[in-house]
Amino acid sequence: MNFDPNVAAKMGALILELRQVGVTDAKVLATIERTPRDMFLPEPFKSRAFENVALPIGHHQTVSQPGVVGLMTQELELTERHKVL
């Protein structure tokens, strides 16, 4: 995988924003950081992949806002025995 400093900066800003809205679980933040959100978006929205907003993915569906996903996942208090889809 190529290192893109622009992507790294955007992801860093997103992680900082998620911390500010209350996502503090290190494992949740690390998982969000590793997830290539841009791969799930149509081309016109790829440049916005690291914004804390819901974005359209087609067929009247959206990819959820990272902050909401982070807070909900954190509240599950997951252990190593759990799997999340």
Buried (B, 14 or more C-beta within 10 A) or exposed (E): EEEEEEBEEBBEEBBEBBEEBEBEBEEBBEBBEEEEBBEEBEEEBBEEBBBBEBBEEEEEEEBEBBBEBBBEBBEEEBEEEEEEE
